[in-house]
């Protein structure tokens, strides 16, 4: 077996191993991006459910507070349907409603943030995957080019010299002095 063939086989195995490693790295990056995207979407869903629960609880609390106010006003003998008691109850109801709406707004911003984060993670994952695939293709083509140029040294129209100066196989340096492409001046 010639040393040239061994060198070619080692180079081919190295190229295949490097390409496989890059392929596995792409899969790992895609899996990580998919996982992080799913986590962000789950956070958004959990936040939406929490928002609905909080809103429901706040509405129930507001109803109880309004009922207590009416009961207190009724004990004093004031009519809750006219004058100052009515204005106080209306203002209190408006403040409660504003608090509930503000809580919902804050939760909706949080949900939108998680959704945007998930979209960005998905985009970054797709871009990283695309870049890695291009890099893998480039490595594969570069390796193939290297292999083809090294496997054809010493064949065809030129004789090659090894590092020791003798003709034959192994690691070769082309001898361009006897090439058929040399100028005939």
ZADO-1210 file (C-alpha; in nm, 4 decimals, padded with zeros to 6 digits):
<atoms>
<atom x="00.0000" y="00.0000" z="00.0000" code="UNK" pos="1"/>
<atom x="00.1440" y="00.3394" z="-00.0946" code="UNK" pos="2"/>
<atom x="00.1815" y="00.6280" z="00.1449" code="UNK" pos="3"/>
<atom x="-00.0168" y="00.8459" z="-00.0946" code="UNK" pos="4"/>
<atom x="-00.3203" y="00.6253" z="-00.0567" code="UNK" pos="5"/>
<atom x="-00.2859" y="00.6250" z="00.3218" code="UNK" pos="6"/>
<atom x="-00.2578" y="01.0039" z="00.3251" code="UNK" pos="7"/>
<atom x="-00.5606" y="01.0297" z="00.0983" code="UNK" pos="8"/>
<atom x="-00.7641" y="00.7956" z="00.3209" code="UNK" pos="9"/>
<atom x="-00.6666" y="00.9866" z="00.6359" code="UNK" pos="10"/>
<atom x="-00.7565" y="01.3171" z="00.4721" code="UNK" pos="11"/>
<atom x="-01.0898" y="01.1757" z="00.3533" code="UNK" pos="12"/>
<atom x="-01.1689" y="01.0412" z="00.7002" code="UNK" pos="13"/>
<atom x="-01.0738" y="01.3745" z="00.8537" code="UNK" pos="14"/>
<atom x="-01.2996" y="01.5612" z="00.6113" code="UNK" pos="15"/>
<atom x="-01.5872" y="01.3229" z="00.6803" code="UNK" pos="16"/>
<atom x="-01.5364" y="01.3496" z="01.0567" code="UNK" pos="17"/>
<atom x="-01.5237" y="01.7289" z="01.0444" code="UNK" pos="18"/>
<atom x="-01.8369" y="01.7449" z="00.8321" code="UNK" pos="19"/>
<atom x="-02.0187" y="01.5054" z="01.0641" code="UNK" pos="20"/>
<atom x="-01.9149" y="01.7089" z="01.3695" code="UNK" pos="21"/>
<atom x="-02.0451" y="02.0279" z="01.2091" code="UNK" pos="22"/>
<atom x="-02.3705" y="01.8516" z="01.1197" code="UNK" pos="23"/>
<atom x="-02.4138" y="01.7372" z="01.4804" code="UNK" pos="24"/>
<atom x="-02.3415" y="02.0901" z="01.6024" code="UNK" pos="25"/>
<atom x="-02.6145" y="02.2224" z="01.3719" code="UNK" pos="26"/>
<atom x="-02.8618" y="01.9707" z="01.5152" code="UNK" pos="27"/>
<atom x="-02.7643" y="02.0640" z="01.8712" code="UNK" pos="28"/>
<atom x="-02.8068" y="02.4369" z="01.8014" code="UNK" pos="29"/>
<atom x="-03.1452" y="02.3747" z="01.6402" code="UNK" pos="30"/>
<atom x="-03.2553" y="02.1655" z="01.9398" code="UNK" pos="31"/>
<atom x="-03.1435" y="02.4368" z="02.1828" code="UNK" pos="32"/>
<atom x="-03.3253" y="02.7066" z="01.9849" code="UNK" pos="33"/>
<atom x="-03.6412" y="02.4929" z="01.9655" code="UNK" pos="34"/>
<atom x="-03.6300" y="02.4289" z="02.3402" code="UNK" pos="35"/>
<atom x="-03.5753" y="02.7965" z="02.4285" code="UNK" pos="36"/>
<atom x="-03.8541" y="02.8997" z="02.1917" code="UNK" pos="37"/>
<atom x="-04.0910" y="02.6463" z="02.3509" code="UNK" pos="38"/>
<atom x="-03.9988" y="02.7708" z="02.7002" code="UNK" pos="39"/>
<atom x="-04.0763" y="03.1312" z="02.6016" code="UNK" pos="40"/>
<atom x="-04.4091" y="03.0292" z="02.4490" code="UNK" pos="41"/>
<atom x="-04.4966" y="02.8315" z="02.7637" code="UNK" pos="42"/>
<atom x="-04.4138" y="03.1368" z="02.9757" code="UNK" pos="43"/>
<atom x="-04.6444" y="03.3446" z="02.7586" code="UNK" pos="44"/>
<atom x="-04.9244" y="03.0884" z="02.7967" code="UNK" pos="45"/>
<atom x="-04.8728" y="03.0647" z="03.1741" code="UNK" pos="46"/>
<atom x="-04.8739" y="03.4433" z="03.2039" code="UNK" pos="47"/>
<atom x="-05.1973" y="03.4641" z="03.0026" code="UNK" pos="48"/>
<atom x="-05.3612" y="03.2105" z="03.2334" code="UNK" pos="49"/>
<atom x="-05.2320" y="03.3955" z="03.5389" code="UNK" pos="50"/>
<atom x="-05.3698" y="03.7210" z="03.3977" code="UNK" pos="51"/>
<atom x="-05.7151" y="03.5687" z="03.3555" code="UNK" pos="52"/>
<atom x="-05.7072" y="03.4262" z="03.7079" code="UNK" pos="53"/>
<atom x="-05.5884" y="03.7561" z="03.8559" code="UNK" pos="54"/>
<atom x="-05.8575" y="03.9472" z="03.6678" code="UNK" pos="55"/>
<atom x="-06.1252" y="03.7088" z="03.7887" code="UNK" pos="56"/>
<atom x="-06.0014" y="03.7359" z="04.1485" code="UNK" pos="57"/>
<atom x="-05.9775" y="04.1168" z="04.1283" code="UNK" pos="58"/>
<atom x="-06.3325" y="04.1419" z="03.9925" code="UNK" pos="59"/>
<atom x="-06.4631" y="03.9225" z="04.2743" code="UNK" pos="60"/>
<atom x="-06.2731" y="04.1309" z="04.5293" code="UNK" pos="61"/>
<atom x="-06.4132" y="04.4505" z="04.3778" code="UNK" pos="62"/>
<atom x="-06.7697" y="04.3157" z="04.4010" code="UNK" pos="63"/>
<atom x="-06.7148" y="04.2291" z="04.7697" code="UNK" pos="64"/>
<atom x="-06.5688" y="04.5756" z="04.8412" code="UNK" pos="65"/>
<atom x="-06.8623" y="04.7494" z="04.6720" code="UNK" pos="66"/>
<atom x="-07.1098" y="04.5332" z="04.8656" code="UNK" pos="67"/>
<atom x="-06.9330" y="04.6174" z="05.1955" code="UNK" pos="68"/>
<atom x="-06.9454" y="04.9874" z="05.1111" code="UNK" pos="69"/>
<atom x="-07.3188" y="04.9699" z="05.0385" code="UNK" pos="70"/>
<atom x="-07.3759" y="04.7818" z="05.3651" code="UNK" pos="71"/>
<atom x="-07.1787" y="05.0410" z="05.5658" code="UNK" pos="72"/>
<atom x="-07.3623" y="05.3280" z="05.4003" code="UNK" pos="73"/>
<atom x="-07.6961" y="05.1587" z="05.4635" code="UNK" pos="74"/>
<atom x="-07.6122" y="05.1235" z="05.8364" code="UNK" pos="75"/>
<atom x="-07.5473" y="05.4970" z="05.8619" code="UNK" pos="76"/>
<atom x="-07.8776" y="05.5764" z="05.7011" code="UNK" pos="77"/>
<atom x="-07.7242" y="05.7531" z="05.3990" code="UNK" pos="78"/>
<atom x="-07.8722" y="05.6764" z="05.0596" code="UNK" pos="79"/>
<atom x="-07.6035" y="05.5294" z="04.8320" code="UNK" pos="80"/>
<atom x="-07.7938" y="05.6425" z="04.5235" code="UNK" pos="81"/>
<atom x="-07.7549" y="06.0201" z="04.5678" code="UNK" pos="82"/>
<atom x="-07.5049" y="06.2902" z="04.6627" code="UNK" pos="83"/>
<atom x="-07.1647" y="06.2327" z="04.8191" code="UNK" pos="84"/>
<atom x="-07.2084" y="05.8595" z="04.8930" code="UNK" pos="85"/>
<atom x="-07.2866" y="05.8016" z="04.5258" code="UNK" pos="86"/>
<atom x="-06.9837" y="06.0046" z="04.4142" code="UNK" pos="87"/>
<atom x="-06.7537" y="05.8187" z="04.6558" code="UNK" pos="88"/>
<atom x="-06.8807" y="05.4812" z="04.5377" code="UNK" pos="89"/>
<atom x="-06.8448" y="05.5818" z="04.1714" code="UNK" pos="90"/>
<atom x="-06.4898" y="05.7051" z="04.2257" code="UNK" pos="91"/>
<atom x="-06.4012" y="05.3876" z="04.4172" code="UNK" pos="92"/>
<atom x="-06.5487" y="05.1726" z="04.1380" code="UNK" pos="93"/>
<atom x="-06.3504" y="05.3688" z="03.8767" code="UNK" pos="94"/>
<atom x="-06.0255" y="05.3277" z="04.0747" code="UNK" pos="95"/>
<atom x="-06.0838" y="04.9550" z="04.1140" code="UNK" pos="96"/>
<atom x="-06.1533" y="04.9198" z="03.7419" code="UNK" pos="97"/>
<atom x="-05.8367" y="05.1183" z="03.6577" code="UNK" pos="98"/>
<atom x="-05.6303" y="04.8935" z="03.8863" code="UNK" pos="99"/>
<atom x="-05.7689" y="04.5830" z="03.7182" code="UNK" pos="100"/>
<atom x="-05.7069" y="04.7241" z="03.3697" code="UNK" pos="101"/>
<atom x="-05.3520" y="04.8270" z="03.4636" code="UNK" pos="102"/>
<atom x="-05.2774" y="04.4773" z="03.5946" code="UNK" pos="103"/>
<atom x="-05.4107" y="04.3292" z="03.2717" code="UNK" pos="104"/>
<atom x="-05.2085" y="04.5754" z="03.0638" code="UNK" pos="105"/>
<atom x="-04.8874" y="04.4865" z="03.2488" code="UNK" pos="106"/>
<atom x="-04.9530" y="04.1164" z="03.2025" code="UNK" pos="107"/>
<atom x="-05.0298" y="04.1673" z="02.8326" code="UNK" pos="108"/>
<atom x="-04.6960" y="04.3468" z="02.7908" code="UNK" pos="109"/>
<atom x="-04.5269" y="04.0560" z="02.9651" code="UNK" pos="110"/>
<atom x="-04.7032" y="03.8079" z="02.7354" code="UNK" pos="111"/>
<atom x="-04.6026" y="04.0097" z="02.4282" code="UNK" pos="112"/>
<atom x="-04.2429" y="04.0170" z="02.5549" code="UNK" pos="113"/>
<atom x="-04.2335" y="03.6387" z="02.5868" code="UNK" pos="114"/>
<atom x="-04.3868" y="03.6024" z="02.2416" code="UNK" pos="115"/>
<atom x="-04.1307" y="03.8395" z="02.0899" code="UNK" pos="116"/>
<atom x="-03.8532" y="03.6568" z="02.2711" code="UNK" pos="117"/>
<atom x="-03.9758" y="03.3250" z="02.1292" code="UNK" pos="118"/>
<atom x="-03.9919" y="03.4721" z="01.7785" code="UNK" pos="119"/>
<atom x="-03.6389" y="03.6122" z="01.8126" code="UNK" pos="120"/>
<atom x="-03.5045" y="03.2812" z="01.9418" code="UNK" pos="121"/>
<atom x="-03.6650" y="03.1012" z="01.6477" code="UNK" pos="122"/>
<atom x="-03.5161" y="03.3546" z="01.4042" code="UNK" pos="123"/>
<atom x="-03.1693" y="03.3372" z="01.5600" code="UNK" pos="124"/>
<atom x="-03.1848" y="02.9576" z="01.5589" code="UNK" pos="125"/>
<atom x="-03.2787" y="02.9535" z="01.1912" code="UNK" pos="126"/>
<atom x="-02.9981" y="03.1960" z="01.1055" code="UNK" pos="127"/>
<atom x="-02.7412" y="03.0003" z="01.3074" code="UNK" pos="128"/>
<atom x="-02.8551" y="02.6788" z="01.1425" code="UNK" pos="129"/>
<atom x="-02.8305" y="02.8363" z="00.7980" code="UNK" pos="130"/>
<atom x="-02.4818" y="02.9732" z="00.8684" code="UNK" pos="131"/>
<atom x="-02.3656" y="02.6390" z="01.0050" code="UNK" pos="132"/>
<atom x="-02.5000" y="02.4561" z="00.6994" code="UNK" pos="133"/>
<atom x="-02.3154" y="02.6964" z="00.4704" code="UNK" pos="134"/>
<atom x="-01.9999" y="02.6466" z="00.6763" code="UNK" pos="135"/>
<atom x="-02.0411" y="02.2701" z="00.6590" code="UNK" pos="136"/>
<atom x="-02.0873" y="02.2855" z="00.2831" code="UNK" pos="137"/>
<atom x="-01.7823" y="02.5068" z="00.2510" code="UNK" pos="138"/>
<atom x="-01.5751" y="02.2684" z="00.4632" code="UNK" pos="139"/>
<atom x="-01.6946" y="01.9734" z="00.2575" code="UNK" pos="140"/>
<atom x="-01.6119" y="02.1454" z="-00.0725" code="UNK" pos="141"/>
<atom x="-01.2750" y="02.2616" z="00.0562" code="UNK" pos="142"/>
<atom x="-01.1926" y="01.9115" z="00.1769" code="UNK" pos="143"/>
<atom x="-01.3059" y="01.7609" z="-00.1529" code="UNK" pos="144"/>
<atom x="-01.0923" y="02.0094" z="-00.3435" code="UNK" pos="145"/>
<atom x="-00.7934" y="01.9297" z="-00.1247" code="UNK" pos="146"/>
<atom x="-00.8461" y="01.5589" z="-00.1665" code="UNK" pos="147"/>
<atom x="-00.8852" y="01.5792" z="-00.5420" code="UNK" pos="148"/>
<atom x="-00.5758" y="01.7946" z="-00.5871" code="UNK" pos="149"/>
<atom x="-00.3677" y="01.5716" z="-00.3610" code="UNK" pos="150"/>
<atom x="-00.4898" y="01.2523" z="-00.5247" code="UNK" pos="151"/>
<atom x="-00.3992" y="01.3697" z="-00.8770" code="UNK" pos="152"/>
<atom x="-00.0498" y="01.4910" z="-00.7979" code="UNK" pos="153"/>
<atom x="00.2052" y="01.2950" z="-00.9839" code="UNK" pos="154"/>
<atom x="-00.0284" y="01.1852" z="-01.2633" code="UNK" pos="155"/>
<atom x="-00.0861" y="01.3270" z="-01.6046" code="UNK" pos="156"/>
<atom x="00.1572" y="01.5563" z="-01.7902" code="UNK" pos="157"/>
<atom x="00.3928" y="01.6447" z="-01.5071" code="UNK" pos="158"/>
<atom x="00.6354" y="01.4412" z="-01.3104" code="UNK" pos="159"/>
<atom x="00.6510" y="01.5125" z="-00.9403" code="UNK" pos="160"/>
<atom x="00.9392" y="01.5041" z="-00.7008" code="UNK" pos="161"/>
<atom x="00.9159" y="01.3994" z="-00.3407" code="UNK" pos="162"/>
<atom x="01.0812" y="01.6051" z="-00.0726" code="UNK" pos="163"/>
<atom x="01.3962" y="01.3900" z="-00.1113" code="UNK" pos="164"/>
<atom x="01.4129" y="01.4709" z="-00.4808" code="UNK" pos="165"/>
<atom x="01.3340" y="01.1236" z="-00.6161" code="UNK" pos="166"/>
<atom x="01.0388" y="01.0492" z="-00.8371" code="UNK" pos="167"/>
<atom x="00.7473" y="00.8478" z="-00.7053" code="UNK" pos="168"/>
<atom x="00.4524" y="00.8511" z="-00.4713" code="UNK" pos="169"/>
<atom x="00.4052" y="01.0104" z="-00.1326" code="UNK" pos="170"/>
<atom x="00.3958" y="01.3786" z="-00.0587" code="UNK" pos="171"/>
<atom x="00.4882" y="01.5399" z="-00.3845" code="UNK" pos="172"/>
<atom x="00.6026" y="01.8745" z="-00.5132" code="UNK" pos="173"/>
<atom x="00.5150" y="01.9293" z="-00.8806" code="UNK" pos="174"/>
<atom x="00.8077" y="01.9693" z="-01.1197" code="UNK" pos="175"/>
<atom x="00.6882" y="02.2416" z="-01.3548" code="UNK" pos="176"/>
<atom x="01.0105" y="02.2441" z="-01.5584" code="UNK" pos="177"/>
<atom x="00.8874" y="01.9533" z="-01.7705" code="UNK" pos="178"/>
<atom x="00.5220" y="02.0444" z="-01.7930" code="UNK" pos="179"/>
<atom x="00.3489" y="02.0298" z="-02.1275" code="UNK" pos="180"/>
<atom x="00.2190" y="02.3795" z="-02.0501" code="UNK" pos="181"/>
<atom x="00.5678" y="02.5348" z="-02.0340" code="UNK" pos="182"/>
<atom x="00.6327" y="02.8180" z="-02.2792" code="UNK" pos="183"/>
<atom x="00.8340" y="02.7173" z="-02.5919" code="UNK" pos="184"/>
<atom x="01.0493" y="03.0327" z="-02.6194" code="UNK" pos="185"/>
</atoms>
